[in-house]
C-alpha cells in the first residue's frame, strides 16, 4: 500500500535531516515531552539530539507505581506522528506507556544519547546566539537551540516537618511506592490528596493494609473519570476557553449533583472554584475508587500533618497517630535552578516563565515543555507544545 500524503511528507522530511549537523537542537530529557519535541523537529528536517541521563527513555514512567493508568484517554494522549494502539485500552496503563515511548523512539528514528546528564546551559561565549551545554564526563556541547524537557515530576519533595528526621516508623515519598504488598496488615498514613495520594490510598485499602488514613490539607475537587461515556478530559479541554468564574460556578453545581457529600466522613466539599484551583496547578482528583473507599471507611481522611514525635505523627488538630508507615504524596520540585537559574528564565516558584513555542525574553532559542499541569491533559499539551517548538525552530533555521 502506498504511503498516505502525511506519511510520505514525514518520510521526505526525515530523509532531509542532516545527521552530520554539528549544531543540532539539543533536547534535554527522554520522556514524552522530549521525545515529542525531537520527533516534531525531525519531521521538519531539523536535527534533534535527545540527551537522557538514565539508560533508557521514559525513565520516570518506569518508576511509577504499578496501579497507575493515565487519567486521559488513549486518543488524546498520543504524541505527534504515532497513535497509541487500540489494544492498550481507553485508559492506558503504566507499562503500556513505556512500551509506547520505546516504540515512538524507534518509529521516528530518534537520535537518543543515554547516560548523559546536562548540568548547565549557557549562551555560547562567542556571541553567535548558539547555546553551550555542560554535561557529565566533561562534555561541552553546542547547539543552535535547546529544548528543556526534564519533567514535571523531577525531584521528590518531602516537607521538613519538625521531628521527621527522628521518626521511628517508615517514611517515604510516593515516588518510592510500587504496590501494596509490603504494607499488608500494616497501618499506613498517606499524606496528600492529589491524584497520586488518592490512588495510592485506594491501592493500599484494596491491597490488604490494616488501616489507611489520608491527611488532607485542602479539600480537593473530585470528579468522575467519565460520565455517560464522556471523559472528564473533554470538559478539561473545553473549559480552558471559558471564563474562570463561569466554570467555577457551573462545576460547583454539577459537583453537588454528581458527587456525594463526604463532609461527615472528614472530606468536605471544597470552598474554592474548580477552575480557579486548576489555574494554580491543582487539577481535580479523578475518582478511581476514593469516594467508595471513604464512604465505607476503608480510607479515613484526617487533618494535615503538623509534626512528628518519635513513633507518632501529630496532626494540625492535635490528634496523635502511630502509623507503621507514612507515604508522602507531596509533589515534586522542577529542580531547574542549577541548569538555568542563572539565566533569569524562572519565576519565583522555580518554574519557566514561558513554555511551548515561546522563548523567555533575552534567551532566544531556549524552550521549555512539560512544566505545567494542565487540566486538559499533560500528554495532549506536550504534543501541542512539540509542534509549536518545532515550527518556531524550523522557521529560525531557515
C-alpha positions in Angstrom: 0.0 0.0 0.0 1.5 3.4 -0.9 2.2 5.9 1.8 -0.5 8.4 2.7 0.3 12.0 2.0 1.0 12.7 5.7 3.3 9.7 6.0 5.1 10.5 2.7 5.7 14.1 3.8 7.1 12.9 7.1 9.4 10.4 5.4 10.6 13.1 3.0 11.3 15.5 5.9 13.2 12.8 7.7 15.2 12.0 4.7 16.4 15.6 4.5 17.6 15.6 8.1 21.4 16.0 8.2 22.7 13.8 11.0 26.2 15.3 10.5 25.0 18.8 11.5 27.3 19.7 14.4 24.9 22.4 15.7 21.8 20.3 16.3 18.9 21.2 18.6 19.6 19.5 21.9 16.6 18.2 23.7 17.2 17.5 27.4 15.1 14.7 28.7 13.9 11.4 27.1 10.4 11.4 28.5 7.2 12.1 26.5 7.9 15.8 26.2 11.4 15.5 24.9 10.6 12.7 22.5 7.6 14.5 21.1 9.7 17.7 20.5 12.5 15.6 18.9 10.0 13.9 16.6 8.3 17.2 15.6 11.7 18.8 14.8 12.9 15.8 12.8 9.7 15.8 10.8 10.7 19.3 9.7 14.2 18.3 8.7 15.9 19.7 11.9 18.4 17.5 13.6 17.4 16.9 17.2 19.6 15.0 19.7 17.9 13.8 22.9 20.1 13.7 25.9 18.8 11.4 28.6 20.6 10.9 32.0 19.3 7.4 32.6 20.0 4.4 30.4 16.5 4.3 28.7 13.8 6.5 27.5 10.8 7.0 29.7 12.7 6.6 32.9 10.2 8.5 35.2 7.3 6.4 33.8 9.2 3.2 34.6 9.4 4.2 38.2 5.7 5.0 38.8 3.5 2.7 41.0 2.1 -0.5 39.4 -1.5 0.5 39.5 -1.1 3.8 37.5 -3.2 4.4 34.5 -3.5 7.6 32.5 -6.4 9.8 33.5 -6.6 11.0 29.9 -7.9 8.9 27.1 -5.7 6.9 24.7 -6.8 9.1 21.8 -5.9 12.4 23.5 -2.6 11.1 24.9 -0.8 10.2 21.7 2.3 12.1 20.7 2.8 13.6 17.2 3.1 11.1 14.4 2.1 7.9 16.1 -1.2 6.8 17.6 -1.4 4.6 20.7 -2.6 1.0 19.8 -6.2 0.2 20.5 -5.1 -2.8 22.5 -3.9 -0.5 25.2 -7.5 0.2 26.1 -9.1 3.6 26.8 -7.2 4.3 30.0 -3.6 3.3 29.2 -1.5 1.6 32.0 2.0 2.5 33.0 3.7 -0.4 31.3 2.0 0.3 28.0 3.0 4.0 28.2 6.6 2.8 28.5 6.1 0.4 25.5 4.6 3.3 23.5 7.6 5.6 24.3 10.1 2.9 23.2 8.1 2.3 20.0 7.8 6.0 19.4 11.6 6.4 19.6 12.1 3.6 17.1 9.2 4.7 14.7 10.6 8.2 14.3 14.3 7.1 14.2 15.1 9.5 17.0 18.7 10.2 17.9 18.8 9.5 21.7 22.0 9.5 23.7 21.6 7.9 27.1 23.8 8.2 30.2 24.4 11.9 29.7 23.2 14.5 32.2 23.3 18.2 31.3 24.3 20.2 34.3 24.3 23.8 33.0 23.1 25.7 29.9 24.8 28.9 28.9 24.8 31.2 25.8 27.8 30.3 23.6 30.7 32.5 24.6 31.4 33.8 21.1 28.1 35.7 21.0 26.8 33.7 18.0 23.4 33.1 19.5 24.1 29.4 19.9 23.8 27.6 23.2 26.5 25.8 25.2 25.7 22.7 27.3 27.9 21.4 30.1 27.3 17.7 30.7 28.7 14.8 32.6 32.0 13.3 31.5 33.5 16.7 30.8 31.3 17.2 27.7 30.8 20.6 26.3 28.1 20.6 23.6 27.0 23.3 21.2 23.5 23.7 19.7 21.5 26.2 17.7 18.6 25.8 20.2 17.8 23.9 23.4 14.5 22.3 24.5 14.4 21.6 28.2 12.1 18.7 28.9 13.4 17.3 32.2 9.9 16.7 33.6 7.2 18.0 35.9 8.0 15.2 38.4 11.7 15.6 38.6 12.8 15.6 42.3 10.6 14.2 45.0 9.6 16.8 47.7 9.1 15.9 51.3 8.2 18.8 53.6 10.6 19.4 56.5 8.2 18.6 59.3 9.6 19.1 62.8 10.8 15.8 64.2 10.5 13.9 60.9 14.2 13.1 60.9 13.8 11.0 64.1 10.5 9.3 63.2 10.9 5.6 64.1 8.4 4.4 61.6 8.8 4.1 57.8 8.7 7.5 55.9 8.9 7.6 52.2 7.8 9.7 49.2 5.2 8.3 46.8 8.0 8.1 44.2 9.3 5.1 46.2 5.9 3.3 46.3 5.2 0.5 43.9 2.4 -1.7 45.2 0.6 -2.6 48.5 2.3 -5.9 49.1 4.9 -4.5 51.6 2.1 -2.9 53.6 -0.2 -5.8 54.1 -1.6 -5.8 57.7 0.1 -2.5 58.4 -1.2 0.9 59.5 -0.4 3.4 56.8 -0.9 7.2 56.6 -0.9 8.8 53.2 -0.1 12.5 53.2 -1.6 14.5 50.3 -4.9 14.0 48.5 -4.0 14.8 44.9 -4.5 12.2 42.2 -1.3 10.3 43.3 -2.2 10.3 47.1 -5.8 9.3 46.4 -4.9 6.4 44.2 -2.2 5.1 46.5 -4.6 5.2 49.4 -7.2 3.2 47.5 -4.5 0.8 46.3 -3.4 0.2 50.0 -7.0 -0.3 51.1 -7.7 -2.8 48.4 -4.3 -4.5 48.8 -4.6 -5.5 52.5 -3.3 -2.7 54.7 -4.9 -3.0 58.1 -5.7 0.7 58.3 -5.4 3.5 55.7 -5.7 7.2 56.6 -5.1 10.1 54.3 -4.0 13.5 55.6 -5.9 16.4 53.9 -4.6 20.0 53.9 -7.1 21.4 51.4 -10.3 19.5 50.3 -9.9 18.6 46.6 -12.4 18.7 43.8 -13.3 15.2 43.0 -14.7 14.4 39.5 -15.7 11.2 37.7 -13.2 9.9 35.2 -16.1 9.7 32.7 -19.8 10.4 32.7 -22.1 8.7 30.2 -19.0 7.7 28.3 -17.7 11.3 28.0 -14.3 11.6 29.7 -13.6 14.3 32.2 -10.7 15.3 29.9 -13.2 16.6 27.3 -14.5 19.1 29.8 -11.0 20.0 30.7 -10.2 20.8 27.1 -13.5 22.8 26.7 -13.3 24.9 29.8 -9.8 26.3 29.0 -11.6 28.7 26.6 -14.3 29.8 29.1 -14.3 32.4 31.8 -13.0 31.2 35.2 -16.0 32.4 37.2 -18.4 30.7 34.8 -16.6 27.4 35.1 -16.3 27.7 38.8 -20.0 28.3 39.2 -21.1 25.5 36.8 -18.7 22.9 38.2 -19.9 23.7 41.7 -23.5 22.9 40.7 -22.5 19.8 38.8 -20.4 18.5 41.7 -23.4 18.7 44.0 -25.4 16.5 41.6 -22.7 14.0 40.6 -20.6 13.6 43.8 -21.8 12.7 47.3 -21.2 15.0 50.2 -18.4 13.3 52.3 -18.3 16.0 54.9 -19.4 13.7 57.7 -16.5 11.4 56.7 -14.0 14.1 57.1 -13.8 15.2 53.4 -16.0 18.3 52.9 -16.7 19.9 49.6 -14.0 22.5 48.6 -14.7 26.1 49.2 -12.8 27.4 46.2 -13.7 27.0 42.5 -12.5 24.1 40.4 -11.0 26.1 37.6 -9.6 28.7 40.0 -7.7 25.9 41.7 -6.7 24.3 38.3 -5.2 27.6 37.2 -3.0 27.5 40.3 -1.8 24.0 39.3 -4.2 21.9 41.5 -6.1 19.7 39.0 -9.2 17.8 40.2 -8.9 14.4 41.6 -10.4 11.8 39.3 -12.3 9.2 41.2 -10.9 5.7 40.7 -12.3 4.3 43.9 -11.6 7.1 46.5 -15.3 8.0 47.1 -16.4 4.5 47.7 -13.4 3.8 50.0 -14.1 6.9 52.1 -17.9 6.1 52.3 -17.1 2.6 53.5 -14.4 3.7 55.9 -11.6 1.8 54.2 -9.8 5.1 53.7 -10.3 7.7 56.5 -9.5 11.4 55.9 -7.7 13.2 58.7 -6.2 16.6 59.3 -2.9 17.6 57.7 0.4 16.7 59.3 2.0 19.3 61.7 5.0 17.4 63.1 6.5 14.1 64.2 7.3 12.9 67.6 9.4 9.7 67.6 6.8 7.0 66.7 3.9 9.4 66.5 2.6 11.8 63.8 1.0 14.9 65.2 -1.8 16.4 63.1 -2.9 20.0 62.8 -5.9 19.4 65.0 -3.7 17.9 67.8 -4.5 14.3 67.1 -1.6 11.9 67.5 -1.3 8.8 65.3 1.2 6.0 65.4 1.2 4.5 61.9 3.7 1.9 60.8 4.4 3.8 57.6 3.9 7.3 56.2 3.8 7.8 52.4 4.0 11.4 51.3 2.3 12.3 48.1 3.5 15.9 48.5 4.7 16.6 45.0 7.9 17.3 43.2 10.3 20.1 42.6 11.2 21.0 39.0 14.9 21.4 40.1 15.8 23.7 37.2 17.9 26.2 39.2 21.3 24.5 38.6 20.5 24.1 34.9 19.1 27.6 34.0 18.7 29.5 37.3 21.4 32.0 36.3 19.6 32.9 33.0 16.6 34.8 34.6 14.1 32.4 33.0 12.4 31.1 36.1 9.6 32.6 38.2 9.5 32.8 42.0 8.4 29.2 42.3 11.2 27.9 40.1 9.0 27.3 37.0 9.9 28.5 33.5 8.3 31.9 32.6 7.4 30.5 29.2 6.6 27.2 27.6 5.9 25.7 24.2 6.9 27.8 21.2 7.8 30.9 23.1 11.4 31.6 24.4 11.9 33.7 27.5 12.9 37.3 26.9 16.6 37.6 26.5 17.0 33.8 25.8 16.1 33.2 22.1 16.3 29.6 21.1 15.7 28.3 24.6 12.4 26.4 25.0 10.6 24.6 27.8 7.9 21.9 27.7 6.2 19.8 30.4 6.4 22.1 33.3 2.7 22.9 33.6 -0.1 20.7 34.9 -2.9 21.5 32.5 -6.5 20.4 33.2 -6.8 19.3 29.6 -4.1 16.6 30.0 -0.4 16.7 30.2 0.4 14.4 27.2 -2.0 16.3 25.0 -0.3 19.6 25.9 3.1 18.1 25.3 2.1 17.1 21.8 0.8 20.6 21.1 4.0 22.2 22.6 6.2 20.0 20.4 4.6 21.2 17.2 4.9 24.8 18.3 8.5 24.5 19.2 9.4 22.7 16.0 7.6 25.2 13.9 9.5 28.1 15.6 12.9 26.4 15.4 12.5 25.4 11.8 11.5 29.0 10.9 14.6 30.3 12.7 16.8 27.8 11.0 15.6 28.9 7.6 
